[in-house]
């Protein structure tokens, strides 16, 4: 016959037997309140350091600290917390203060924050931020002009720049050489370059023919000098190149080279939609920022009149909004 355990014995009611002290009932463990703030990896991704997945790997590797202690996956943080990666403090912009601007890059500027050769960088003309930093959504090479997008939301920037995003980029290109139909067809079908196959999804001639011909071309990725290399693969030379569209965002004609403008809310929503992210509330530029930009632009171009004159350069107008 199986022995009964003490759990099977009936509970005694009333007084405890002599010599046995009554034990107080065990207190119920308090229910933990949900942690406030945002997930740490989400906040880190917003700085532009990398995707959420990559930030999770950094946290697991012990590279991230919160308030002086090594962080762990599952940590949440808010604006009062001090974050550091590899011992370097991070300046975190609040999530509700995401901003997106469009910059009209002139030729002769690099897209890095600092240039060892001392060349002018695109970041030198952007408005100064109290918190966070500007993150470039893609790049343009030194001699290419046109549309560049910047945001303070690193998660948005990383999602848009991911190879799987498949976002159209449209360029105006002036080509020197005898352009034949079979060359255009090859560039539409795909050309093997040193870093893989590249192709345009659309090529349209604009303006008149001659030694220099203008085309609008569209491609779905942003590899280094890809537009130029595609034309060079056909023995042709690109003499001017300007990006005029990124996804649904066109460069406005009112924004001259060296100037920036805050993106319209509809354009920002379009960027978040293309990235597969929920749109955020936006902070807008201040009157002071716009005043500084106009003053800076005027100094570099000899006043407003020179700025208007610079807009009269030859070449066809890009397709899109004015």
Secondary structure, DSSP 8 states (H G I E B T S, - for coil): -----GGGS----SS--TT-----------------SEEHHHHHHHTTS--HHHHHHHHHTT-EEETTEE--TT-EE-TT--EEETTEE-----GGGB-EEEEEE-TT-BSSS--TT---BGGGGS---SSS--EEES---TT-EEEEEEES-HHHHHHHHSGGG---EEEEEEEES---HHHHHHHHH-EEETTEEE--SEEEEES--SSEEEEEEEES---TTHHHHHHHTTT-EEEEEEEEEETTEE--TTS-TT-EEE--HHHHHHHHHHHT-----B----HHHHHHHHHHHHHHHTSHHHHHHHTT-SS---SS--
